[in-house]
Amino acid sequence: MITQMLFRALDRKAIWIVAILVLVAIAVPAGNLLIPAGHFGHVPTYVVTLFGKYLCYAILALSLDLVWGYCGILSLGHGAFFALGGYAMGMYLMRQIGARGVYANPLLPDFMVFLNWKELPWYWQGFDMFWFAMVMIIVVPGALAFVFGWFAFRSRVTGVYLSIITQAMTFALLLAFFRNDFGFGGNNGLTDFKDILGFNVQSAATRTTLFALSALMLAVAVLVCSMIVNSKLGKVMVAVRDAESRTRFLGWRPENVKLFAFTVSAVMAGIAGALYVPQVGIINPGEFAPENSIEAVIWVAVGGRGTILGPIIGALLVNFGKTVFTSALPEYWLFALGGLFVVVTLFLPKGIVGLVAQLRAGTARRAALARDKQSAAAEAGQDPSTLKPSPEPAE
C-alpha cells in the first residue's frame, strides 16, 4: 500500500523536482570541497550557508502551502512551528558546549550561569542526546499544532478569524520566549554553538553537509506533499478548501482533514527550523515574530499556492531578492515586500507557476486552433498556407 502511494506521488513534476534537489545536494558540496578556491566551479562556503538557509525557507513555504494552498487554511503563525523546531535543535547544540563555555560550567549554558540559575530546568533534560532532540523537533511543533487545531477546527473557526488566532499564538510565544525566567536565553536566544555530533559547526565540511541535508529534506518534503495531495485525502482537502459545507454534507469530517494537514505541516516547519539553526548559528525570539509568518505567506503567493513547485520558487526568489535589496537599500525592503504582495494579489493571483501554466495553455490552445483550421481547409481543398490566423476566442 505504501509503495502504491509512493508511486502515485511520483508524478512528472515531483520526479523533476526531486532529481534537481538530489543533484544540487551533490554538486554544491562537491564544488565547495573538491574544487580549489579561485577555480571555475568553486562554491564559496558563505554561498553554501546562504543557500542552505534558503532551502530551509523553502521547506517552510511548502509546509504552509499544504494547509493554505490545498486545504484553505491561511495560517499567519507558521513561524512559531519553525522557531520551536529551531529551539529544540538549539537546546541540543547548547548542551554540546559543556565546559567550553565562557563560564566553563559543564552542565548549565552560559546564559543560565549569568542569570544565577542553580540547576538545569526539567525541560532541558535529555537534550544532551541527539536522538532525543530529533524526537522533540517533531513532537513539540506537532503537539502544539494538534492541540491548537483540535480546539480551533472543532469550534469551526475559519477564515480571517482563524488567521488572527494563529497570529495571536505566535505573538504569545514571542512574548513568552523573550522572558529571561522562561529558560531559553531571553531576547539573546541561544547562540555560540560549537559542534554537532562532534563536528565543528563552522567547518566547511559541516556546512556543506547541512546544505546537502537541507536539499534532501526538501526533496522528502516534496514527496510527502505530493503523496498527500495526489491521494484520495488530497482530493478531500481540496474539497474542504473549495466547499467545506458541501463536503460536510457529503459525510466527511472537515475538522479531521484540517487537523491532519495542519499537524503534518507543523512537523515539516519544525524540521525546517531545526536545519536552519546550525547553519545561521543562532535562534532567538525574533523568529516568532508575526511578520516572519506573513513573509512566508508572501513566498507562497509569489510562487503560486496550490502547487508543489510554486512555494519553492517563491521562497528562493523572494529571499534572494531580499539579500540583494537589503544590501543596497535595507530601509526600503518592507515597502518593496508589501508592494510585491499587492502586485501579485492583483495581477498574478496564481503566482509565477500559475502564470507559466496559463501561458502554456494559451500557446497550446492557439496551436490546436491552427491545426483544426488547417484540417478544415485541407478537407475543403484550400491551400492551408493562404489562411489568415483567426483571433483567439475570449475565455
C-alpha positions as CSV (number, residue, x, y, z in Angstrom):
1,M,0.0,0.0,0.0
2,I,2.8,2.4,0.9
3,T,4.6,1.5,-2.3
4,Q,1.5,2.3,-4.3
5,M,1.1,5.6,-2.6
6,L,4.8,6.4,-3.3
7,F,4.5,5.6,-7.0
8,R,1.3,7.7,-7.2
9,A,3.2,10.6,-5.6
10,L,5.9,10.4,-8.2
11,D,4.2,12.4,-10.9
12,R,6.4,14.0,-13.5
13,K,6.8,17.4,-11.7
14,A,7.7,15.7,-8.4
15,I,10.3,13.5,-10.1
16,W,11.9,16.5,-11.7
17,I,12.0,18.5,-8.5
18,V,13.4,15.6,-6.5
19,A,16.0,14.9,-9.2
20,I,17.1,18.5,-9.3
21,L,17.4,18.7,-5.5
22,V,19.4,15.5,-5.3
23,L,21.7,16.8,-8.0
24,V,22.1,20.1,-6.1
25,A,22.8,18.2,-2.9
26,I,25.7,16.5,-4.6
27,A,27.0,19.3,-6.9
28,V,27.2,22.2,-4.4
29,P,29.2,20.4,-1.7
30,A,31.5,19.0,-4.4
31,G,32.0,22.5,-5.7
32,N,32.9,23.7,-2.3
33,L,35.1,20.8,-1.1
34,L,36.7,19.4,-4.2
35,I,37.3,22.4,-6.4
36,P,40.0,24.8,-5.1
37,A,39.2,28.4,-4.4
38,G,39.8,30.7,-7.4
39,H,38.9,28.0,-9.9
40,F,35.8,27.9,-12.1
41,G,33.1,26.0,-10.4
42,H,34.2,26.6,-6.8
43,V,31.3,27.4,-4.5
44,P,32.4,29.6,-1.5
45,T,31.4,28.5,1.9
46,Y,29.3,31.6,2.6
47,V,27.2,30.9,-0.5
48,V,26.7,27.3,0.7
49,T,25.4,28.7,4.0
50,L,23.3,31.3,2.4
51,F,21.5,29.0,0.0
52,G,21.2,26.3,2.7
53,K,19.2,28.9,4.6
54,Y,17.0,29.5,1.5
55,L,16.3,25.7,1.3
56,C,15.1,25.7,4.9
57,Y,12.8,28.6,4.0
58,A,11.6,26.6,1.0
59,I,10.6,23.7,3.3
60,L,8.7,26.2,5.5
61,A,6.9,27.6,2.4
62,L,6.0,24.1,1.2
63,S,4.6,23.3,4.6
64,L,2.4,26.4,4.6
65,D,1.2,25.7,1.1
66,L,0.0,22.3,2.2
67,V,-2.5,23.9,4.6
68,W,-3.2,27.2,2.7
69,G,-3.0,26.1,-1.0
70,Y,-4.7,22.7,-0.6
71,C,-6.8,23.0,2.5
72,G,-7.7,26.7,2.6
73,I,-6.2,27.4,6.0
74,L,-4.4,30.7,5.9
75,S,-2.0,30.4,8.8
76,L,-0.3,33.5,10.0
77,G,1.6,31.7,12.7
78,H,3.6,29.0,10.9
79,G,6.8,30.8,12.0
80,A,6.0,29.5,15.5
81,F,6.5,25.9,14.5
82,F,9.6,26.8,12.6
83,A,11.0,28.6,15.7
84,L,10.1,25.7,18.0
85,G,12.0,23.2,15.9
86,G,14.9,25.7,15.8
87,Y,14.8,26.0,19.6
88,A,14.8,22.2,20.0
89,M,17.9,22.0,17.9
90,G,19.5,25.0,19.6
91,M,19.0,23.3,23.0
92,Y,20.9,20.3,21.8
93,L,23.7,22.4,20.5
94,M,23.9,24.4,23.7
95,R,24.2,21.2,25.7
96,Q,27.1,20.1,23.5
97,I,29.2,23.2,24.5
98,G,29.7,21.9,28.1
99,A,32.7,23.2,29.9
100,R,33.9,25.1,26.8
101,G,31.5,28.0,27.5
102,V,32.6,31.3,28.9
103,Y,31.8,30.3,32.5
104,A,33.2,26.7,32.0
105,N,30.1,25.1,33.6
106,P,29.8,21.5,32.3
107,L,26.0,21.4,32.8
108,L,24.5,24.9,32.6
109,P,24.6,27.0,29.5
110,D,26.3,30.4,29.8
111,F,23.1,32.4,30.0
112,M,21.9,30.4,32.9
113,V,25.1,30.9,34.8
114,F,24.9,34.6,34.1
115,L,21.3,34.7,35.4
116,N,22.4,32.8,38.5
117,W,20.4,29.6,37.8
118,K,21.4,26.8,40.2
119,E,20.3,23.8,38.3
120,L,19.2,22.8,34.8
121,P,15.4,23.1,34.3
122,W,13.5,19.8,33.8
123,Y,12.5,20.7,30.2
124,W,16.2,20.9,29.3
125,Q,16.8,17.3,30.5
126,G,17.6,14.9,27.7
127,F,18.8,17.4,25.1
128,D,22.3,16.3,25.5
129,M,21.3,13.3,23.4
130,F,20.9,13.8,19.7
131,W,18.1,11.3,19.2
132,F,16.0,12.9,22.0
133,A,16.5,16.3,20.3
134,M,15.3,14.9,17.0
135,V,12.2,13.4,18.6
136,M,11.4,16.8,20.2
137,I,11.9,18.6,16.9
138,I,9.0,16.5,15.6
139,V,6.9,16.1,18.7
140,V,6.8,19.7,20.0
141,P,5.6,21.5,16.9
142,G,3.3,18.6,16.0
143,A,1.8,18.5,19.5
144,L,1.2,22.3,19.6
145,A,-0.5,22.1,16.1
146,F,-2.6,19.2,17.1
147,V,-3.9,20.8,20.3
148,F,-4.4,24.1,18.6
149,G,-6.1,22.6,15.6
150,W,-8.3,20.3,17.8
151,F,-10.0,23.2,19.5
152,A,-10.0,25.6,16.6
153,F,-11.3,23.3,13.9
154,R,-13.9,21.6,16.1
155,S,-15.1,25.0,17.0
156,R,-15.5,25.6,13.3
157,V,-13.3,28.7,13.4
158,T,-12.5,29.6,9.8
159,G,-11.4,32.4,7.5
160,V,-9.9,35.6,8.8
161,Y,-10.8,34.6,12.4
162,L,-8.6,31.6,12.3
163,S,-5.8,33.6,10.7
164,I,-5.9,36.1,13.5
165,I,-5.9,33.3,16.2
166,T,-2.8,31.7,14.6
167,Q,-1.1,35.1,14.6
168,A,-2.0,35.6,18.3
169,M,-0.5,32.2,19.0
170,T,2.9,33.1,17.6
171,F,2.9,36.5,19.2
172,A,2.1,34.9,22.6
173,L,5.1,32.6,22.2
174,L,7.2,35.6,21.2
175,L,6.4,37.3,24.4
176,A,7.0,34.2,26.5
177,F,10.4,33.4,25.0
178,F,11.5,37.0,25.5
179,R,11.4,36.5,29.3
180,N,14.7,35.6,30.9
181,D,13.0,33.5,33.5
182,F,11.5,31.3,30.8
183,G,14.8,29.5,30.5
184,F,15.5,30.0,26.8
185,G,18.0,32.8,26.8
186,G,15.6,35.7,26.7
187,N,16.0,38.2,23.9
188,N,19.5,37.0,23.2
189,G,18.3,33.5,22.5
190,L,20.7,30.5,22.0
191,T,24.0,31.0,20.2
192,D,27.7,30.4,20.3
193,F,27.3,26.8,19.1
194,K,30.5,24.7,19.0
195,D,29.7,21.4,17.3
196,I,27.0,19.0,16.2
197,L,27.6,15.2,16.6
198,G,31.2,16.0,17.4
199,F,31.8,18.0,14.2
200,N,32.7,21.7,14.2
201,V,29.6,23.7,13.0
202,Q,31.9,26.3,11.5
203,S,33.9,24.0,9.3
204,A,33.3,23.8,5.6
205,A,32.6,20.1,5.7
206,T,29.9,20.6,8.3
207,R,28.4,23.5,6.4
208,T,28.2,21.5,3.1
209,T,26.7,18.5,5.0
210,L,24.0,20.7,6.4
211,F,23.3,22.1,3.0
212,A,23.0,18.6,1.5
213,L,20.7,17.6,4.3
214,S,18.5,20.6,3.7
215,A,18.3,19.9,0.0
216,L,17.5,16.2,0.6
217,M,14.9,17.1,3.3
218,L,13.3,19.4,0.9
219,A,13.1,16.5,-1.6
220,V,11.5,14.4,1.1
221,A,9.0,17.2,1.8
222,V,8.1,17.3,-1.9
223,L,7.5,13.6,-1.9
224,V,5.3,13.7,1.2
225,C,3.3,16.7,0.0
226,S,2.9,15.1,-3.5
227,M,1.8,11.8,-1.9
228,I,-0.8,13.6,0.2
229,V,-2.3,15.8,-2.5
230,N,-2.4,13.1,-5.1
231,S,-4.2,10.7,-2.8
232,K,-7.9,10.5,-2.0
233,L,-7.3,12.5,1.1
234,G,-5.7,15.2,-1.0
235,K,-8.9,15.4,-3.1
236,V,-11.0,15.8,0.1
237,M,-8.6,18.5,1.2
238,V,-9.3,20.4,-2.0
239,A,-13.0,19.9,-1.5
240,V,-12.8,21.3,2.0
241,R,-10.9,24.3,0.6
242,D,-13.5,25.0,-2.1
243,A,-16.7,24.0,-0.4
244,E,-16.4,23.0,3.2
245,S,-20.1,22.9,4.0
246,R,-20.9,20.7,1.0
247,T,-18.0,18.4,1.9
248,R,-19.5,18.0,5.4
249,F,-23.0,17.3,4.0
250,L,-21.5,14.5,1.9
251,G,-20.4,12.7,5.1
252,W,-16.8,13.8,5.5
253,R,-15.4,15.4,8.7
254,P,-13.6,18.6,7.5
255,E,-12.2,19.2,11.0
256,N,-10.3,15.9,10.9
257,V,-8.9,16.6,7.4
258,K,-7.8,20.1,8.5
259,L,-6.3,18.7,11.7
260,F,-4.2,16.2,9.8
261,A,-2.9,18.7,7.3
262,F,-2.2,21.3,10.0
263,T,-0.2,18.8,12.1
264,V,1.8,17.4,9.2
265,S,2.5,20.9,8.1
266,A,3.7,22.0,11.6
267,V,6.1,19.0,11.7
268,M,7.6,20.0,8.4
269,A,8.1,23.5,9.6
270,G,9.7,22.3,12.7
271,I,12.2,20.2,10.8
272,A,13.0,23.3,8.6
273,G,13.7,25.3,11.7
274,A,16.0,22.6,13.1
275,L,18.1,22.6,9.9
276,Y,18.1,26.4,9.9
277,V,19.6,26.9,13.3
278,P,23.1,25.2,12.9
279,Q,23.6,27.0,9.6
280,V,22.9,30.5,10.8
281,G,24.4,29.9,14.3
282,I,21.6,31.5,16.4
283,I,18.0,31.2,17.4
284,N,16.2,33.9,19.3
285,P,12.6,35.0,20.0
286,G,12.6,37.2,16.8
287,E,11.9,34.0,14.8
288,F,8.4,34.0,16.5
289,A,7.6,37.5,15.1
290,P,4.3,37.5,13.2
291,E,5.9,39.4,10.3
292,N,8.1,36.3,9.6
293,S,4.9,34.2,9.2
294,I,3.4,36.8,7.0
295,E,6.5,36.9,4.9
296,A,6.2,33.1,4.4
297,V,2.7,33.7,3.1
298,I,4.1,36.1,0.5
299,W,6.6,33.5,-0.6
300,V,3.8,31.0,-1.3
301,A,1.7,33.7,-3.0
302,V,4.5,34.8,-5.3
303,G,5.4,31.2,-6.3
304,G,1.8,30.0,-6.6
305,R,-0.3,28.4,-3.9
306,G,-1.9,25.1,-4.5
307,T,1.2,23.8,-6.3
308,I,4.3,21.8,-5.2
309,L,6.8,23.8,-7.2
310,G,5.4,27.3,-6.5
311,P,6.3,27.7,-2.8
312,I,9.9,26.5,-3.5
313,I,10.3,29.1,-6.3
314,G,8.7,31.8,-4.3
315,A,10.9,31.2,-1.2
316,L,14.1,31.1,-3.2
317,L,13.3,34.1,-5.4
318,V,12.0,36.4,-2.6
319,N,14.8,35.6,-0.2
320,F,17.5,36.0,-2.9
321,G,15.8,39.4,-3.7
322,K,15.8,40.3,0.0
323,T,19.6,39.6,0.2
324,V,20.3,41.7,-2.8
325,F,17.8,44.5,-1.9
326,T,18.8,44.8,1.7
327,S,22.5,45.1,0.8
328,A,21.7,48.3,-1.2
329,L,18.5,49.8,0.4
330,P,17.8,48.0,3.6
331,E,15.4,50.6,5.0
332,Y,13.0,50.1,2.0
333,W,12.8,46.3,2.0
334,L,9.5,46.1,3.8
335,F,7.9,48.6,1.4
336,A,9.2,46.6,-1.5
337,L,7.9,43.4,0.0
338,G,4.5,44.9,0.6
339,G,4.3,46.2,-2.9
340,L,5.3,42.8,-4.3
341,F,2.4,41.2,-2.4
342,V,-0.1,43.8,-3.7
343,V,1.1,43.3,-7.3
344,V,0.9,39.5,-7.0
345,T,-2.5,39.7,-5.5
346,L,-3.9,42.0,-8.1
347,F,-2.2,40.8,-11.3
348,L,-0.8,37.3,-10.5
349,P,-3.4,35.7,-8.3
350,K,-2.0,32.2,-9.2
351,G,1.6,33.2,-8.8
352,I,4.6,32.6,-11.1
353,V,3.7,28.9,-11.6
354,G,0.1,29.8,-12.4
355,L,1.2,32.4,-14.9
356,V,3.5,30.0,-16.7
357,A,0.7,27.4,-16.8
358,Q,-1.7,30.0,-18.3
359,L,0.9,30.9,-21.0
360,R,1.5,27.3,-21.9
361,A,-2.2,26.6,-22.0
362,G,-2.7,29.7,-24.3
363,T,0.0,28.5,-26.6
364,A,-1.4,25.0,-26.8
365,R,-4.9,26.4,-27.4
366,R,-3.7,28.6,-30.3
367,A,-1.7,25.7,-31.8
368,A,-4.8,23.5,-31.6
369,L,-6.9,26.1,-33.3
370,A,-4.4,26.4,-36.1
371,R,-4.3,22.7,-36.6
372,D,-8.1,22.5,-36.7
373,K,-8.3,25.3,-39.2
374,Q,-5.6,23.7,-41.4
375,S,-7.5,20.4,-41.3
376,A,-10.8,22.1,-42.3
377,A,-9.0,23.9,-45.1
378,A,-7.5,20.6,-46.4
379,E,-10.8,18.9,-46.4
380,A,-12.3,21.8,-48.3
381,G,-9.5,21.7,-50.9
382,Q,-7.9,25.0,-50.0
383,D,-4.2,25.7,-49.5
384,P,-3.6,26.0,-45.7
385,S,-0.7,28.4,-46.3
386,T,-3.1,31.0,-47.6
387,L,-5.3,31.1,-44.5
388,K,-5.1,34.0,-42.1
389,P,-4.9,33.3,-38.4
390,S,-8.1,34.0,-36.6
391,P,-8.2,35.8,-33.3
392,E,-8.2,33.5,-30.2
393,P,-11.7,33.3,-28.7
394,A,-12.1,35.1,-25.4
395,E,-12.3,33.0,-22.2
